[in-house]
Amino acid sequence: MRRVLEVVDGRPVFGDVVGLLASWNNGVLAVVRRDGQEVRVAEASLVAAKPVPAAPARRRGPRADARQLALVASRGWPPRESEALGGWVLRCAAGDPRAGTRSGKGFTRRANSVLPLGDPGMPLDAALERVRDWYGARGLDAVVQVTTGDAAGDEELAAELDRRGWTPEGHAVLRTGTLAALAEAADDEAVGRVRLSRDPDAAWAARYRWAGGLDDNARAVLTGGPSVWFAAVDGEGGEEGVPDAVGRCVVDGRWAGFAALEVDPGQRRRGLATAVTAALARRALSEGADAAYLQVERDNRAAAALYDRLGLTEHHAYHYRRAPRSGR
């Protein structure tokens, strides 16, 4: 789209914005560029706009190190509240910060942990003290996400946390692959059974089965992100009114992140997970993405086998470090 940036000597100066139109509300357009940056454009400044055809699907996705991918993944699973501590990002999804409410229970470790993307800007012990105080004020334990197995990993931080008694848990891997391969993993008939929507309805939530239910914290995280899509395959003999399979995808520039992939245990080995993934991948391709990522627990062998078949390979590992219960 073309917009007026300013007027100089009575003449307008124009500027172009290319990206995905994520929203258009209250006279403001939100456009997400391929690098994930959101640009807000006042409707009154808009001069012209036109659709740009999606680029041909690439067989190799963009390169990124662990730190870059961790940031993309965090945008795709956003906390309700965050605060910068130097190069660290403190994340919380345990209540609405605008309303001043706290639940004392956060939705997933991913959205309720520190993401260390650099130096905290102070000695480590002082930073950890700040972290514990920040999470303590929100009724949560202090947890740090630690990346390993990549040149941009946090091995030194992991060693320092280990010496201070921060216990490891939640070992997982981030996998990447080409979006085109995922889009072609299922045929048109299988993909045609998949229903896509912008919001998770009650049926979708019933299949997702997050422990504790889909509360406000869960809904805020799941629906957050630049361009979010939910997929469901309506049931054919499982629980009445509950989909046989569900999934979620968030499109962020060139990256598409997949999550919340669940299949009715009685309907497995029918290709439903593949169909859901393919349907979401096709939608992401249409929005200009060309690379895929997902996060999965290390010991989930069934998921690992599926992702191996889909061509998603391990990019790096990560885990969490939880603060000791007593002492600083």
JOJO-V856187 format. One record per residue. N is the residue number from 1. RES is the residue in one letter. PHI is phi in degrees with one decimal (* if undefined). Layout:
BEGIN
N,RES,PHI / N,RES,PHI
END
This chain:
BEGIN
1,M,* / 2,R,-110.8 / 3,R,-136.6 / 4,V,-87.5 / 5,L,-84.5 / 6,E,-165.1 / 7,V,-119.3 / 8,V,-119.4 / 9,D,52.4 / 10,G,78.8 / 11,R,-115.3 / 12,P,-73.6 / 13,V,-106.9 / 14,F,-100.0 / 15,G,-144.0 / 16,D,-107.5 / 17,V,-128.5 / 18,V,-119.9 / 19,G,170.0 / 20,L,-92.7 / 21,L,-75.4 / 22,A,-84.7 / 23,S,-160.5 / 24,W,-147.4 / 25,N,-135.7 / 26,N,52.0 / 27,G,77.2 / 28,V,-128.7 / 29,L,-100.3 / 30,A,-106.1 / 31,V,-117.6 / 32,V,-100.7 / 33,R,-74.9 / 34,R,-64.3 / 35,D,-84.8 / 36,G,91.1 / 37,Q,-73.7 / 38,E,-94.8 / 39,V,-115.3 / 40,R,-102.8 / 41,V,-119.9 / 42,A,-70.0 / 43,E,-56.3 / 44,A,-66.7 / 45,S,-90.5 / 46,L,-73.4 / 47,V,-106.0 / 48,A,-158.0 / 49,A,-154.5 / 50,K,-153.4 / 51,P,-71.9 / 52,V,-110.2 / 53,P,-58.2 / 54,A,-64.3 / 55,A,-67.7 / 56,P,-55.7 / 57,A,-61.9 / 58,R,-89.9 / 59,R,-89.1 / 60,R,-131.4 / 61,G,-79.3 / 62,P,-67.2 / 63,R,-79.8 / 64,A,-158.6 / 65,D,-88.2 / 66,A,-61.4 / 67,R,-66.6 / 68,Q,-64.3 / 69,L,-69.8 / 70,A,-62.0 / 71,L,-68.7 / 72,V,-60.8 / 73,A,-63.9 / 74,S,-67.4 / 75,R,-65.1 / 76,G,-82.0 / 77,W,-137.3 / 78,P,-76.7 / 79,P,-74.1 / 80,R,-80.6 / 81,E,-145.7 / 82,S,-146.1 / 83,E,-149.5 / 84,A,-84.3 / 85,L,-129.9 / 86,G,62.0 / 87,G,-90.4 / 88,W,-98.7 / 89,V,-121.3 / 90,L,-89.8 / 91,R,-120.9 / 92,C,-145.9 / 93,A,-132.9 / 94,A,-135.8 / 95,G,122.6 / 96,D,-95.9 / 97,P,-63.4 / 98,R,-70.1 / 99,A,-92.1 / 100,G,73.6 / 101,T,-95.8 / 102,R,-131.2 / 103,S,-96.2 / 104,G,78.2 / 105,K,-137.6 / 106,G,-88.6 / 107,F,-90.2 / 108,T,68.4 / 109,R,-65.1 / 110,R,-56.8 / 111,A,-93.0 / 112,N,-134.7 / 113,S,-151.0 / 114,V,-80.1 / 115,L,-106.0 / 116,P,-83.5 / 117,L,-106.7 / 118,G,170.9 / 119,D,-82.7 / 120,P,-73.1 / 121,G,83.6 / 122,M,-161.0 / 123,P,-55.3 / 124,L,-57.6 / 125,D,-62.2 / 126,A,-66.8 / 127,A,-65.2 / 128,L,-65.8 / 129,E,-62.1 / 130,R,-62.2 / 131,V,-61.8 / 132,R,-64.2 / 133,D,-65.5 / 134,W,-64.0 / 135,Y,-73.3 / 136,G,-60.6 / 137,A,-66.2 / 138,R,-108.5 / 139,G,73.6 / 140,L,-123.0 / 141,D,-72.0 / 142,A,-79.9 / 143,V,-135.0 / 144,V,-119.1 / 145,Q,-84.8 / 146,V,-122.9 / 147,T,-96.2 / 148,T,-136.9 / 149,G,81.6 / 150,D,-149.5 / 151,A,-59.0 / 152,A,-97.9 / 153,G,-78.0 / 154,D,-115.6 / 155,E,-59.0 / 156,E,-65.2 / 157,L,-63.7 / 158,A,-59.5 / 159,A,-65.1 / 160,E,-65.9 / 161,L,-66.9 / 162,D,-61.8 / 163,R,-64.4 / 164,R,-95.4 / 165,G,84.0 / 166,W,-79.0 / 167,T,-83.5 / 168,P,-80.0 / 169,E,-162.9 / 170,G,58.3 / 171,H,-70.6 / 172,A,-147.0 / 173,V,-131.7 / 174,L,-107.3 / 175,R,-108.8 / 176,T,-133.4 / 177,G,-172.3 / 178,T,-86.3 / 179,L,-69.0 / 180,A,-59.7 / 181,A,-64.5 / 182,L,-66.1 / 183,A,-63.3 / 184,E,-96.8 / 185,A,-72.3 / 186,A,-129.7 / 187,D,-80.9 / 188,D,-62.5 / 189,E,-64.2 / 190,A,-65.6 / 191,V,-65.3 / 192,G,-64.2 / 193,R,-81.6 / 194,V,-86.8 / 195,R,-100.9 / 196,L,-108.1 / 197,S,-152.2 / 198,R,-88.7 / 199,D,-130.8 / 200,P,-80.7 / 201,D,-82.3 / 202,A,-62.5 / 203,A,-65.8 / 204,W,-57.9 / 205,A,-62.7 / 206,A,-65.0 / 207,R,-75.3 / 208,Y,-62.6 / 209,R,56.4 / 210,W,-64.8 / 211,A,-56.3 / 212,G,98.4 / 213,G,86.4 / 214,L,-90.3 / 215,D,-82.9 / 216,D,-60.8 / 217,N,-63.9 / 218,A,-62.6 / 219,R,-63.4 / 220,A,-63.2 / 221,V,-70.1 / 222,L,-63.9 / 223,T,-90.3 / 224,G,-81.2 / 225,G,119.1 / 226,P,-60.0 / 227,S,-146.4 / 228,V,-107.8 / 229,W,-129.7 / 230,F,-117.3 / 231,A,-122.3 / 232,A,-149.5 / 233,V,-111.3 / 234,D,-60.3 / 235,G,-68.0 / 236,E,-136.0 / 237,G,128.0 / 238,G,-84.9 / 239,E,-71.5 / 240,E,-62.7 / 241,G,78.3 / 242,V,-113.0 / 243,P,-60.3 / 244,D,-72.1 / 245,A,-154.4 / 246,V,-139.8 / 247,G,-166.1 / 248,R,-141.3 / 249,C,-142.2 / 250,V,-122.4 / 251,V,-97.7 / 252,D,-135.6 / 253,G,64.3 / 254,R,-84.3 / 255,W,-104.3 / 256,A,-124.4 / 257,G,-102.7 / 258,F,-107.2 / 259,A,-159.5 / 260,A,54.2 / 261,L,-85.2 / 262,E,-133.3 / 263,V,-131.2 / 264,D,-54.4 / 265,P,-52.9 / 266,G,-78.3 / 267,Q,-116.4 / 268,R,-75.0 / 269,R,64.3 / 270,R,-115.0 / 271,G,81.5 / 272,L,-69.0 / 273,A,-62.4 / 274,T,-65.6 / 275,A,-64.3 / 276,V,-61.2 / 277,T,-61.9 / 278,A,-64.5 / 279,A,-63.0 / 280,L,-67.0 / 281,A,-63.9 / 282,R,-63.7 / 283,R,-65.4 / 284,A,-63.6 / 285,L,-59.6 / 286,S,-66.8 / 287,E,-98.3 / 288,G,99.6 / 289,A,-77.3 / 290,D,-141.6 / 291,A,-134.4 / 292,A,-121.3 / 293,Y,-143.5 / 294,L,-156.1 / 295,Q,-120.5 / 296,V,-146.0 / 297,E,-64.5 / 298,R,-59.2 / 299,D,-90.8 / 300,N,-85.3 / 301,R,-69.2 / 302,A,-63.3 / 303,A,-65.7 / 304,A,-60.9 / 305,A,-64.3 / 306,L,-62.6 / 307,Y,-69.2 / 308,D,-61.4 / 309,R,-64.3 / 310,L,-83.3 / 311,G,83.2 / 312,L,-90.7 / 313,T,-109.5 / 314,E,-68.5 / 315,H,-94.7 / 316,H,-161.7 / 317,A,-104.9 / 318,Y,-153.9 / 319,H,-151.7 / 320,Y,-117.8 / 321,R,-121.7 / 322,R,-101.3 / 323,A,-64.0 / 324,P,-62.5 / 325,R,-66.1 / 326,S,-131.2 / 327,G,82.1 / 328,R,-117.6
END
